[in-house]
Amino acid sequence: MLTNAQAVEAVSALFETYRPEYKGHCACEEARGLATGGHKWIFEVWGQDLSIVTDAAFPYSRPEAFIANYDATRNLPHVEGTGHLCLTKVEFSTDPTQAARQVLAEALELLKAHQTGTEDADLEEDFTNYWSQRADVDSPKLSLLYEDEVSRGSCLLVGDEVFAFTSKQVMMRWWENRTGTAPKHTNVVHFIELKKFPLPSEFPTNPASLLNLLKTHAVDAGEAMLKAISQVPNMIVLVLAASASSGRRQFAGVRLIKTHPPQKKGSRRKTRLKLRPGDTVELSDLLTHYTIQRLRTSQLDSAASRAVISLTDLADKRVIVVGCGAVGSGVARLLAKGGVGHLDLIDHEILGWENVRRHELGGRSVRHWKAEALASGIRQDLPEIAKVRAFSQNIQDLAMSSKDFLVGADLIVATTGSLHADNYIDELAQQRTPPVPVVFGWMEAWGVAGHALLLSGNAARFMDGFKDGKPRRPASRNGRQPPKECGNSTTPFGAVEVAIVQAMIAELCFDGLLEPGFEDTWRTWWTSDRNLARAEGQWTEEFAATKLTALVSGVMERQWP
């Protein structure tokens, strides 16, 4: 194993060949003069000092690059206030000299871009990040859910975080999903549209500079701030918003806090700045009674930027999941994470200890209704979801008590593990005009295969694939008897197998939701022959002849039934 000392020696030898730009090497020290285990190599490039820095874990960590004594008023893109250069995170080599050379090359390329201005657009494209890097250290964070262009919304301060929303309705939904209770002590948040982005050197440091900035950069020339501060509130929250050239929305949070005027010596009563009807005060005087905080700003739905599927395409979709057991609970979570905005969860069972090793719900939910516990968990984990409803009853009773239950449903997911229930769901979906598409999902015994079946209701029927209660074309057969459970049936399989099948079923659901008119599709996943042998099972002759022998395991499509 290469040691830190050996790696440092190798990098130092490499950089010696870069003289005269290379100026030397030193060990890094903390404020008290103690060694940190890090090292620094200094270069002079284009009149500034560039440092390549490693930590004590090097060569098993990536070097970083810094501009020494960085002047933040220079407004350089991809440079943090500390002078840290934001380079790509691609790790090209674990060889210490190659890694150091690559970081140096990237840093020099960025410094050259600073000379030519080719990266200046990033100051707009990533405005929120530049603002957050320069946020006041002791200020709260601003977490924002921005759904519509509005001038006023609602916010609340909880601990060291301000939550801001474009409407009170959105705030109530999000907060109740997250906490299960209604928010208290809410305030107004003002959204101010900018016509151009300020540079980092123009970021405000006090109320007066904020107002001056808004006069030149805001569409309303600072009118919203003037109206807000004229009411002399204890706190004002502003969210600056603008669109970059790419169309991406960027945001910056600001909080103004009213300070108390000086009080007379010996007085026990706190003096307050308060205007009575008819009182006037100079704006310049009023501004002196407020302090400003630049808030580290992020969006509550920022995870959408990392999704492959556009979440807006699924936000209005309503999916009914019937059966929230080991298979259905995972499918429901995947649909919610994938962007489905409306979920109805139906299951009449209570979670037991026998479920926890393969169920999405763990020991904390034992003795609770599966549907209700799952719905609560999804709402808390994904509070931006529009609606998740739980029904702790079977589908037959629910359909009889609520005749219009299927109205507005885009898809039904049937993961009941019951042939009778699945047949009923198939018949129920047929009663709508047009029929509601159904995705059926189930596992074969011992977890060696799983199935996802999408039926549009216009051709094949679910029971076409069964005879005398048994599948016509199973993938496997096994003479082992499942565990005996009085009055109940169970299919033995583990968490790994069910996770694969959950993903297959969810993917077929997204196919049906995103592509109206998607044809009837039957997909089968099979495990490896090694796992099949462990389960003491065999492939059926038909399936063995159909599956690709070159694959260890996989998914195939077949014609149903």
GUNUNU-796542 format. One record per residue (C-alpha): residue in three letters; chain; x, z negated, y negated. Coordinates in steps of 0.25 Angstrom, whole numbers, plus 5000, padded with zeros to 4 digits. Example, Ala and Ser with C-alpha at 12.3 -4.5 7.8 and 13.67 -1.06 7.14 Angstrom:
2
(atom ala, A, (5049, 4969, 5018)),
(atom ser, A, (5055, 4971, 5004)),
This chain:
561
(atom met, A, (5000, 5000, 5000)),
(atom leu, A, (5006, 5004, 4986)),
(atom thr, A, (5008, 4992, 4977)),
(atom asn, A, (5005, 4991, 4962)),
(atom ala, A, (5019, 4990, 4959)),
(atom gln, A, (5023, 5003, 4967)),
(atom ala, A, (5011, 5010, 4960)),
(atom val, A, (5016, 5006, 4946)),
(atom glu, A, (5030, 5010, 4949)),
(atom ala, A, (5025, 5024, 4954)),
(atom val, A, (5017, 5026, 4942)),
(atom ser, A, (5028, 5021, 4932)),
(atom ala, A, (5038, 5031, 4939)),
(atom leu, A, (5027, 5042, 4937)),
(atom phe, A, (5025, 5039, 4922)),
(atom glu, A, (5040, 5039, 4919)),
(atom thr, A, (5040, 5054, 4921)),
(atom tyr, A, (5030, 5055, 4910)),
(atom arg, A, (5039, 5050, 4899)),
(atom pro, A, (5040, 5051, 4887)),
(atom glu, A, (5024, 5049, 4886)),
(atom tyr, A, (5025, 5038, 4896)),
(atom lys, A, (5030, 5025, 4889)),
(atom gly, A, (5031, 5015, 4900)),
(atom his, A, (5024, 5005, 4909)),
(atom cys, A, (5020, 4991, 4909)),
(atom ala, A, (5013, 4980, 4916)),
(atom cys, A, (4999, 4976, 4911)),
(atom glu, A, (4997, 4962, 4906)),
(atom glu, A, (4985, 4954, 4902)),
(atom ala, A, (4983, 4947, 4889)),
(atom arg, A, (4991, 4935, 4894)),
(atom gly, A, (5003, 4944, 4898)),
(atom leu, A, (5000, 4943, 4913)),
(atom ala, A, (5002, 4955, 4921)),
(atom thr, A, (4989, 4961, 4926)),
(atom gly, A, (4995, 4970, 4937)),
(atom gly, A, (4992, 4982, 4929)),
(atom his, A, (5002, 4992, 4923)),
(atom lys, A, (5002, 5002, 4911)),
(atom trp, A, (5009, 5015, 4909)),
(atom ile, A, (5010, 5019, 4894)),
(atom phe, A, (5010, 5034, 4889)),
(atom glu, A, (5010, 5039, 4875)),
(atom val, A, (5001, 5051, 4873)),
(atom trp, A, (4996, 5058, 4861)),
(atom gly, A, (5000, 5046, 4852)),
(atom gln, A, (4993, 5035, 4861)),
(atom asp, A, (4997, 5026, 4872)),
(atom leu, A, (4991, 5029, 4885)),
(atom ser, A, (4992, 5019, 4896)),
(atom ile, A, (4990, 5021, 4911)),
(atom val, A, (4986, 5007, 4917)),
(atom thr, A, (4985, 5002, 4931)),
(atom asp, A, (4979, 4989, 4936)),
(atom ala, A, (4985, 4979, 4947)),
(atom ala, A, (4977, 4987, 4958)),
(atom phe, A, (4985, 5000, 4955)),
(atom pro, A, (4987, 5009, 4963)),
(atom tyr, A, (4974, 5006, 4969)),
(atom ser, A, (4967, 5007, 4956)),
(atom arg, A, (4967, 5019, 4946)),
(atom pro, A, (4975, 5018, 4933)),
(atom glu, A, (4968, 5018, 4920)),
(atom ala, A, (4972, 5024, 4906)),
(atom phe, A, (4972, 5018, 4892)),
(atom ile, A, (4975, 5021, 4878)),
(atom ala, A, (4983, 5010, 4872)),
(atom asn, A, (4978, 5003, 4860)),
(atom tyr, A, (4966, 5012, 4859)),
(atom asp, A, (4959, 5014, 4846)),
(atom ala, A, (4944, 5015, 4849)),
(atom thr, A, (4941, 5022, 4836)),
(atom arg, A, (4948, 5034, 4841)),
(atom asn, A, (4935, 5038, 4849)),
(atom leu, A, (4942, 5043, 4861)),
(atom pro, A, (4933, 5048, 4873)),
(atom his, A, (4935, 5041, 4887)),
(atom val, A, (4942, 5030, 4881)),
(atom glu, A, (4937, 5015, 4881)),
(atom gly, A, (4939, 5006, 4870)),
(atom thr, A, (4951, 4999, 4877)),
(atom gly, A, (4958, 5013, 4878)),
(atom his, A, (4954, 5015, 4893)),
(atom leu, A, (4953, 5029, 4896)),
(atom cys, A, (4941, 5033, 4904)),
(atom leu, A, (4947, 5043, 4914)),
(atom thr, A, (4940, 5048, 4927)),
(atom lys, A, (4939, 5038, 4938)),
(atom val, A, (4943, 5048, 4949)),
(atom glu, A, (4955, 5043, 4957)),
(atom phe, A, (4963, 5054, 4960)),
(atom ser, A, (4974, 5047, 4968)),
(atom thr, A, (4978, 5034, 4973)),
(atom asp, A, (4993, 5037, 4971)),
(atom pro, A, (4997, 5028, 4959)),
(atom thr, A, (5005, 5039, 4952)),
(atom gln, A, (4994, 5050, 4954)),
(atom ala, A, (4984, 5040, 4949)),
(atom ala, A, (4992, 5037, 4937)),
(atom arg, A, (4995, 5051, 4934)),
(atom gln, A, (4980, 5055, 4935)),
(atom val, A, (4976, 5044, 4926)),
(atom leu, A, (4987, 5048, 4916)),
(atom ala, A, (4983, 5063, 4917)),
(atom glu, A, (4968, 5059, 4914)),
(atom ala, A, (4972, 5050, 4902)),
(atom leu, A, (4980, 5061, 4896)),
(atom glu, A, (4969, 5071, 4898)),
(atom leu, A, (4959, 5062, 4891)),
(atom leu, A, (4969, 5059, 4879)),
(atom lys, A, (4970, 5074, 4878)),
(atom ala, A, (4955, 5075, 4877)),
(atom his, A, (4956, 5065, 4866)),
(atom gln, A, (4965, 5075, 4858)),
(atom thr, A, (4956, 5087, 4860)),
(atom gly, A, (4942, 5080, 4859)),
(atom thr, A, (4937, 5086, 4872)),
(atom glu, A, (4931, 5072, 4877)),
(atom asp, A, (4925, 5068, 4864)),
(atom ala, A, (4911, 5071, 4869)),
(atom asp, A, (4912, 5059, 4879)),
(atom leu, A, (4910, 5050, 4867)),
(atom glu, A, (4896, 5055, 4867)),
(atom glu, A, (4894, 5057, 4882)),
(atom asp, A, (4898, 5043, 4885)),
(atom phe, A, (4894, 5036, 4872)),
(atom thr, A, (4887, 5024, 4879)),
(atom asn, A, (4900, 5021, 4886)),
(atom tyr, A, (4909, 5022, 4874)),
(atom trp, A, (4899, 5013, 4867)),
(atom ser, A, (4899, 5003, 4879)),
(atom gln, A, (4914, 5002, 4879)),
(atom arg, A, (4914, 4998, 4865)),
(atom ala, A, (4902, 4988, 4866)),
(atom asp, A, (4904, 4974, 4861)),
(atom val, A, (4910, 4965, 4872)),
(atom asp, A, (4900, 4953, 4871)),
(atom ser, A, (4888, 4962, 4868)),
(atom pro, A, (4877, 4964, 4879)),
(atom lys, A, (4876, 4976, 4887)),
(atom leu, A, (4865, 4986, 4884)),
(atom ser, A, (4857, 4992, 4896)),
(atom leu, A, (4848, 5003, 4893)),
(atom leu, A, (4837, 5011, 4899)),
(atom tyr, A, (4834, 5023, 4891)),
(atom glu, A, (4822, 5031, 4895)),
(atom asp, A, (4816, 5037, 4882)),
(atom glu, A, (4821, 5040, 4868)),
(atom val, A, (4815, 5029, 4860)),
(atom ser, A, (4819, 5021, 4847)),
(atom arg, A, (4815, 5008, 4852)),
(atom gly, A, (4815, 5001, 4866)),
(atom ser, A, (4816, 4987, 4872)),
(atom cys, A, (4828, 4979, 4876)),
(atom leu, A, (4831, 4965, 4881)),
(atom leu, A, (4843, 4956, 4881)),
(atom val, A, (4847, 4950, 4895)),
(atom gly, A, (4860, 4942, 4895)),
(atom asp, A, (4871, 4951, 4891)),
(atom glu, A, (4863, 4964, 4892)),
(atom val, A, (4853, 4971, 4884)),
(atom phe, A, (4843, 4980, 4891)),
(atom ala, A, (4836, 4991, 4883)),
(atom phe, A, (4825, 5000, 4886)),
(atom thr, A, (4818, 5012, 4879)),
(atom ser, A, (4804, 5005, 4881)),
(atom lys, A, (4798, 4991, 4884)),
(atom gln, A, (4791, 4997, 4896)),
(atom val, A, (4804, 5002, 4902)),
(atom met, A, (4811, 4989, 4899)),
(atom met, A, (4800, 4981, 4906)),
(atom arg, A, (4800, 4990, 4918)),
(atom trp, A, (4815, 4989, 4920)),
(atom trp, A, (4816, 4974, 4917)),
(atom glu, A, (4805, 4971, 4927)),
(atom asn, A, (4811, 4980, 4937)),
(atom arg, A, (4825, 4973, 4936)),
(atom thr, A, (4820, 4958, 4934)),
(atom gly, A, (4806, 4958, 4939)),
(atom thr, A, (4802, 4951, 4926)),
(atom ala, A, (4798, 4956, 4912)),
(atom pro, A, (4809, 4956, 4901)),
(atom lys, A, (4809, 4946, 4890)),
(atom his, A, (4813, 4946, 4876)),
(atom thr, A, (4814, 4961, 4874)),
(atom asn, A, (4819, 4967, 4861)),
(atom val, A, (4818, 4981, 4854)),
(atom val, A, (4830, 4991, 4857)),
(atom his, A, (4832, 5002, 4847)),
(atom phe, A, (4836, 5016, 4852)),
(atom ile, A, (4844, 5024, 4841)),
(atom glu, A, (4846, 5038, 4844)),
(atom leu, A, (4860, 5043, 4839)),
(atom lys, A, (4862, 5057, 4834)),
(atom lys, A, (4877, 5057, 4836)),
(atom phe, A, (4886, 5047, 4844)),
(atom pro, A, (4895, 5038, 4837)),
(atom leu, A, (4910, 5037, 4841)),
(atom pro, A, (4915, 5025, 4847)),
(atom ser, A, (4923, 5021, 4834)),
(atom glu, A, (4909, 5022, 4827)),
(atom phe, A, (4902, 5012, 4836)),
(atom pro, A, (4896, 5001, 4827)),
(atom thr, A, (4903, 4987, 4826)),
(atom asn, A, (4892, 4981, 4817)),
(atom pro, A, (4878, 4983, 4812)),
(atom ala, A, (4882, 4990, 4800)),
(atom ser, A, (4891, 5000, 4807)),
(atom leu, A, (4879, 5002, 4817)),
(atom leu, A, (4870, 5006, 4806)),
(atom asn, A, (4880, 5015, 4800)),
(atom leu, A, (4882, 5022, 4813)),
(atom leu, A, (4867, 5024, 4815)),
(atom lys, A, (4865, 5030, 4801)),
(atom thr, A, (4874, 5041, 4805)),
(atom his, A, (4872, 5042, 4820)),
(atom ala, A, (4858, 5038, 4823)),
(atom val, A, (4846, 5047, 4822)),
(atom asp, A, (4838, 5037, 4814)),
(atom ala, A, (4850, 5034, 4805)),
(atom gly, A, (4849, 5019, 4809)),
(atom glu, A, (4835, 5017, 4806)),
(atom ala, A, (4832, 5010, 4819)),
(atom met, A, (4843, 5000, 4817)),
(atom leu, A, (4838, 4997, 4802)),
(atom lys, A, (4824, 4994, 4807)),
(atom ala, A, (4828, 4985, 4818)),
(atom ile, A, (4838, 4977, 4809)),
(atom ser, A, (4828, 4976, 4798)),
(atom gln, A, (4819, 4967, 4807)),
(atom val, A, (4831, 4957, 4808)),
(atom pro, A, (4830, 4955, 4824)),
(atom asn, A, (4840, 4946, 4831)),
(atom met, A, (4844, 4958, 4840)),
(atom ile, A, (4844, 4973, 4839)),
(atom val, A, (4847, 4982, 4850)),
(atom leu, A, (4850, 4997, 4847)),
(atom val, A, (4853, 5008, 4857)),
(atom leu, A, (4860, 5020, 4852)),
(atom ala, A, (4856, 5033, 4859)),
(atom ala, A, (4861, 5047, 4859)),
(atom ser, A, (4863, 5059, 4868)),
(atom ala, A, (4876, 5065, 4871)),
(atom ser, A, (4879, 5080, 4872)),
(atom ser, A, (4876, 5080, 4887)),
(atom gly, A, (4862, 5074, 4884)),
(atom arg, A, (4866, 5060, 4890)),
(atom arg, A, (4860, 5049, 4882)),
(atom gln, A, (4870, 5038, 4877)),
(atom phe, A, (4867, 5024, 4872)),
(atom ala, A, (4873, 5013, 4864)),
(atom gly, A, (4868, 4999, 4863)),
(atom val, A, (4869, 4990, 4850)),
(atom arg, A, (4864, 4976, 4848)),
(atom leu, A, (4863, 4970, 4834)),
(atom ile, A, (4862, 4954, 4834)),
(atom lys, A, (4857, 4947, 4822)),
(atom thr, A, (4867, 4936, 4818)),
(atom his, A, (4863, 4923, 4810)),
(atom pro, A, (4866, 4922, 4796)),
(atom pro, A, (4875, 4910, 4792)),
(atom gln, A, (4868, 4897, 4791)),
(atom lys, A, (4870, 4886, 4781)),
(atom lys, A, (4880, 4875, 4785)),
(atom gly, A, (4873, 4863, 4792)),
(atom ser, A, (4861, 4871, 4795)),
(atom arg, A, (4855, 4870, 4809)),
(atom arg, A, (4845, 4881, 4808)),
(atom lys, A, (4850, 4895, 4811)),
(atom thr, A, (4848, 4904, 4800)),
(atom arg, A, (4841, 4917, 4803)),
(atom leu, A, (4841, 4931, 4797)),
(atom lys, A, (4826, 4934, 4795)),
(atom leu, A, (4819, 4943, 4785)),
(atom arg, A, (4805, 4939, 4780)),
(atom pro, A, (4795, 4949, 4775)),
(atom gly, A, (4800, 4955, 4762)),
(atom asp, A, (4814, 4951, 4764)),
(atom thr, A, (4825, 4961, 4762)),
(atom val, A, (4839, 4961, 4767)),
(atom glu, A, (4851, 4971, 4765)),
(atom leu, A, (4854, 4979, 4777)),
(atom ser, A, (4868, 4976, 4776)),
(atom asp, A, (4865, 4961, 4775)),
(atom leu, A, (4856, 4963, 4787)),
(atom leu, A, (4867, 4970, 4796)),
(atom thr, A, (4876, 4958, 4794)),
(atom his, A, (4867, 4949, 4801)),
(atom tyr, A, (4869, 4957, 4814)),
(atom thr, A, (4880, 4960, 4824)),
(atom ile, A, (4881, 4972, 4833)),
(atom gln, A, (4884, 4973, 4847)),
(atom arg, A, (4888, 4987, 4854)),
(atom leu, A, (4882, 4985, 4868)),
(atom arg, A, (4887, 4991, 4881)),
(atom thr, A, (4877, 5001, 4884)),
(atom ser, A, (4872, 5006, 4898)),
(atom gln, A, (4859, 5012, 4904)),
(atom leu, A, (4851, 5005, 4914)),
(atom asp, A, (4848, 5019, 4921)),
(atom ser, A, (4863, 5024, 4920)),
(atom ala, A, (4864, 5025, 4935)),
(atom ala, A, (4855, 5037, 4934)),
(atom ser, A, (4868, 5045, 4929)),
(atom arg, A, (4874, 5043, 4943)),
(atom ala, A, (4862, 5048, 4950)),
(atom val, A, (4862, 5062, 4957)),
(atom ile, A, (4847, 5064, 4955)),
(atom ser, A, (4841, 5063, 4941)),
(atom leu, A, (4833, 5050, 4941)),
(atom thr, A, (4824, 5056, 4931)),
(atom asp, A, (4819, 5066, 4942)),
(atom leu, A, (4815, 5054, 4950)),
(atom ala, A, (4810, 5043, 4940)),
(atom asp, A, (4796, 5047, 4941)),
(atom lys, A, (4795, 5049, 4956)),
(atom arg, A, (4787, 5039, 4964)),
(atom val, A, (4791, 5037, 4978)),
(atom ile, A, (4783, 5028, 4988)),
(atom val, A, (4792, 5021, 4999)),
(atom val, A, (4784, 5016, 5011)),
(atom gly, A, (4792, 5007, 5020)),
(atom cys, A, (4803, 4999, 5013)),
(atom gly, A, (4811, 4995, 5025)),
(atom ala, A, (4826, 4998, 5028)),
(atom val, A, (4824, 5013, 5026)),
(atom gly, A, (4813, 5013, 5015)),
(atom ser, A, (4820, 5002, 5006)),
(atom gly, A, (4833, 5010, 5005)),
(atom val, A, (4825, 5023, 5002)),
(atom ala, A, (4817, 5016, 4991)),
(atom arg, A, (4830, 5011, 4984)),
(atom leu, A, (4837, 5025, 4985)),
(atom leu, A, (4824, 5031, 4979)),
(atom ala, A, (4825, 5021, 4968)),
(atom lys, A, (4840, 5023, 4965)),
(atom gly, A, (4838, 5038, 4966)),
(atom gly, A, (4828, 5037, 4954)),
(atom val, A, (4814, 5037, 4960)),
(atom gly, A, (4806, 5029, 4949)),
(atom his, A, (4794, 5025, 4956)),
(atom leu, A, (4794, 5018, 4970)),
(atom asp, A, (4783, 5012, 4978)),
(atom leu, A, (4788, 5004, 4990)),
(atom ile, A, (4779, 5001, 5001)),
(atom asp, A, (4782, 4991, 5013)),
(atom his, A, (4774, 4980, 5019)),
(atom glu, A, (4785, 4972, 5026)),
(atom ile, A, (4794, 4960, 5022)),
(atom leu, A, (4809, 4961, 5023)),
(atom gly, A, (4815, 4953, 5034)),
(atom trp, A, (4829, 4949, 5038)),
(atom glu, A, (4829, 4960, 5049)),
(atom asn, A, (4828, 4970, 5037)),
(atom val, A, (4840, 4966, 5028)),
(atom arg, A, (4851, 4974, 5035)),
(atom arg, A, (4845, 4987, 5033)),
(atom his, A, (4835, 4985, 5021)),
(atom glu, A, (4838, 4987, 5007)),
(atom leu, A, (4832, 4973, 5004)),
(atom gly, A, (4841, 4962, 5009)),
(atom gly, A, (4840, 4947, 5012)),
(atom arg, A, (4835, 4944, 4998)),
(atom ser, A, (4822, 4952, 5001)),
(atom val, A, (4819, 4946, 5015)),
(atom arg, A, (4804, 4941, 5016)),
(atom his, A, (4800, 4950, 5004)),
(atom trp, A, (4792, 4962, 5005)),
(atom lys, A, (4801, 4974, 5007)),
(atom ala, A, (4794, 4983, 4997)),
(atom glu, A, (4793, 4972, 4986)),
(atom ala, A, (4808, 4968, 4988)),
(atom leu, A, (4813, 4982, 4988)),
(atom ala, A, (4805, 4986, 4975)),
(atom ser, A, (4810, 4974, 4968)),
(atom gly, A, (4824, 4977, 4972)),
(atom ile, A, (4823, 4992, 4967)),
(atom arg, A, (4817, 4988, 4954)),
(atom gln, A, (4828, 4978, 4951)),
(atom asp, A, (4839, 4987, 4955)),
(atom leu, A, (4834, 4999, 4948)),
(atom pro, A, (4825, 4994, 4937)),
(atom glu, A, (4824, 5007, 4930)),
(atom ile, A, (4815, 5012, 4941)),
(atom ala, A, (4801, 5014, 4936)),
(atom lys, A, (4793, 5007, 4947)),
(atom val, A, (4794, 5001, 4961)),
(atom arg, A, (4782, 4996, 4968)),
(atom ala, A, (4781, 4988, 4981)),
(atom phe, A, (4770, 4988, 4990)),
(atom ser, A, (4771, 4978, 5001)),
(atom gln, A, (4761, 4984, 5011)),
(atom asn, A, (4760, 4996, 5020)),
(atom ile, A, (4757, 5010, 5016)),
(atom gln, A, (4744, 5010, 5023)),
(atom asp, A, (4738, 4998, 5015)),
(atom leu, A, (4744, 5003, 5002)),
(atom ala, A, (4738, 5017, 5003)),
(atom met, A, (4725, 5011, 5006)),
(atom ser, A, (4725, 5001, 4995)),
(atom ser, A, (4730, 5011, 4985)),
(atom lys, A, (4724, 5025, 4987)),
(atom asp, A, (4732, 5031, 4976)),
(atom phe, A, (4745, 5026, 4980)),
(atom leu, A, (4752, 5039, 4982)),
(atom val, A, (4748, 5045, 4969)),
(atom gly, A, (4760, 5049, 4961)),
(atom ala, A, (4770, 5047, 4973)),
(atom asp, A, (4781, 5057, 4974)),
(atom leu, A, (4786, 5053, 4988)),
(atom ile, A, (4783, 5043, 4999)),
(atom val, A, (4794, 5038, 5007)),
(atom ala, A, (4790, 5033, 5021)),
(atom thr, A, (4800, 5024, 5027)),
(atom thr, A, (4791, 5015, 5035)),
(atom gly, A, (4796, 5015, 5049)),
(atom ser, A, (4782, 5016, 5054)),
(atom leu, A, (4776, 5029, 5060)),
(atom his, A, (4762, 5025, 5056)),
(atom ala, A, (4766, 5022, 5042)),
(atom asp, A, (4774, 5035, 5040)),
(atom asn, A, (4762, 5043, 5046)),
(atom tyr, A, (4752, 5036, 5036)),
(atom ile, A, (4762, 5039, 5024)),
(atom asp, A, (4762, 5054, 5029)),
(atom glu, A, (4747, 5054, 5029)),
(atom leu, A, (4746, 5047, 5016)),
(atom ala, A, (4755, 5057, 5009)),
(atom gln, A, (4747, 5068, 5014)),
(atom gln, A, (4734, 5063, 5006)),
(atom arg, A, (4740, 5066, 4993)),
(atom thr, A, (4739, 5080, 4987)),
(atom pro, A, (4750, 5085, 4987)),
(atom pro, A, (4755, 5076, 4998)),
(atom val, A, (4766, 5065, 4994)),
(atom pro, A, (4779, 5069, 5001)),
(atom val, A, (4784, 5058, 5011)),
(atom val, A, (4798, 5055, 5015)),
(atom phe, A, (4799, 5048, 5028)),
(atom gly, A, (4811, 5040, 5032)),
(atom trp, A, (4815, 5033, 5045)),
(atom met, A, (4826, 5029, 5054)),
(atom glu, A, (4828, 5031, 5069)),
(atom ala, A, (4831, 5019, 5078)),
(atom trp, A, (4845, 5013, 5077)),
(atom gly, A, (4847, 5020, 5064)),
(atom val, A, (4853, 5033, 5070)),
(atom ala, A, (4845, 5042, 5062)),
(atom gly, A, (4835, 5042, 5050)),
(atom his, A, (4825, 5052, 5045)),
(atom ala, A, (4819, 5056, 5031)),
(atom leu, A, (4807, 5065, 5031)),
(atom leu, A, (4801, 5072, 5019)),
(atom leu, A, (4787, 5077, 5021)),
(atom ser, A, (4780, 5084, 5009)),
(atom gly, A, (4766, 5083, 5016)),
(atom asn, A, (4764, 5098, 5016)),
(atom ala, A, (4770, 5101, 5030)),
(atom ala, A, (4775, 5092, 5041)),
(atom arg, A, (4769, 5078, 5043)),
(atom phe, A, (4776, 5065, 5047)),
(atom met, A, (4770, 5063, 5061)),
(atom asp, A, (4774, 5077, 5065)),
(atom gly, A, (4788, 5071, 5068)),
(atom phe, A, (4782, 5061, 5078)),
(atom lys, A, (4775, 5061, 5091)),
(atom asp, A, (4769, 5048, 5098)),
(atom gly, A, (4776, 5040, 5086)),
(atom lys, A, (4790, 5045, 5089)),
(atom pro, A, (4798, 5055, 5081)),
(atom arg, A, (4798, 5069, 5087)),
(atom arg, A, (4812, 5072, 5083)),
(atom pro, A, (4821, 5059, 5082)),
(atom ala, A, (4836, 5060, 5080)),
(atom ser, A, (4839, 5049, 5090)),
(atom arg, A, (4834, 5042, 5102)),
(atom asn, A, (4838, 5028, 5107)),
(atom gly, A, (4833, 5019, 5119)),
(atom arg, A, (4837, 5006, 5112)),
(atom gln, A, (4825, 4998, 5108)),
(atom pro, A, (4824, 4993, 5094)),
(atom pro, A, (4823, 4978, 5091)),
(atom lys, A, (4810, 4972, 5095)),
(atom glu, A, (4801, 4967, 5083)),
(atom cys, A, (4787, 4962, 5086)),
(atom gly, A, (4777, 4970, 5079)),
(atom asn, A, (4787, 4979, 5072)),
(atom ser, A, (4797, 4990, 5074)),
(atom thr, A, (4811, 4992, 5069)),
(atom thr, A, (4821, 5003, 5069)),
(atom pro, A, (4835, 4998, 5070)),
(atom phe, A, (4845, 5004, 5060)),
(atom gly, A, (4856, 4999, 5051)),
(atom ala, A, (4858, 4999, 5036)),
(atom val, A, (4868, 5011, 5036)),
(atom glu, A, (4859, 5020, 5044)),
(atom val, A, (4847, 5017, 5035)),
(atom ala, A, (4855, 5019, 5022)),
(atom ile, A, (4858, 5033, 5026)),
(atom val, A, (4843, 5036, 5030)),
(atom gln, A, (4838, 5030, 5017)),
(atom ala, A, (4847, 5039, 5009)),
(atom met, A, (4842, 5051, 5017)),
(atom ile, A, (4827, 5047, 5015)),
(atom ala, A, (4830, 5045, 5000)),
(atom glu, A, (4837, 5058, 4998)),
(atom leu, A, (4825, 5065, 5005)),
(atom cys, A, (4816, 5058, 4995)),
(atom phe, A, (4823, 5063, 4983)),
(atom asp, A, (4823, 5077, 4989)),
(atom gly, A, (4808, 5076, 4989)),
(atom leu, A, (4806, 5069, 4975)),
(atom leu, A, (4816, 5079, 4968)),
(atom glu, A, (4811, 5092, 4975)),
(atom pro, A, (4796, 5093, 4975)),
(atom gly, A, (4792, 5101, 4987)),
(atom phe, A, (4804, 5097, 4995)),
(atom glu, A, (4801, 5102, 5010)),
(atom asp, A, (4799, 5093, 5021)),
(atom thr, A, (4812, 5087, 5026)),
(atom trp, A, (4817, 5079, 5038)),
(atom arg, A, (4831, 5073, 5037)),
(atom thr, A, (4837, 5065, 5048)),
(atom trp, A, (4850, 5057, 5047)),
(atom trp, A, (4858, 5054, 5060)),
(atom thr, A, (4869, 5044, 5062)),
(atom ser, A, (4882, 5046, 5069)),
(atom asp, A, (4883, 5047, 5084)),
(atom arg, A, (4891, 5034, 5084)),
(atom asn, A, (4880, 5027, 5078)),
(atom leu, A, (4870, 5033, 5087)),
(atom ala, A, (4878, 5028, 5099)),
(atom arg, A, (4879, 5014, 5093)),
(atom ala, A, (4864, 5014, 5093)),
(atom glu, A, (4864, 5019, 5107)),
(atom gly, A, (4855, 5031, 5103)),
(atom gln, A, (4855, 5046, 5105)),
(atom trp, A, (4852, 5059, 5097)),
(atom thr, A, (4840, 5066, 5102)),
(atom glu, A, (4843, 5080, 5108)),
(atom glu, A, (4836, 5087, 5096)),
(atom phe, A, (4844, 5079, 5085)),
(atom ala, A, (4857, 5080, 5092)),
(atom ala, A, (4856, 5095, 5092)),
(atom thr, A, (4852, 5096, 5078)),
(atom lys, A, (4861, 5086, 5071)),
(atom leu, A, (4875, 5091, 5066)),
(atom thr, A, (4885, 5085, 5076)),
(atom ala, A, (4897, 5087, 5066)),
(atom leu, A, (4891, 5076, 5057)),
(atom val, A, (4892, 5062, 5061)),
(atom ser, A, (4879, 5059, 5055)),
(atom gly, A, (4870, 5066, 5045)),
(atom val, A, (4856, 5071, 5040)),
(atom met, A, (4849, 5083, 5045)),
(atom glu, A, (4836, 5090, 5041)),
(atom arg, A, (4826, 5094, 5051)),
(atom gln, A, (4812, 5100, 5052)),
(atom trp, A, (4801, 5089, 5053)),
(atom pro, A, (4796, 5086, 5064)),
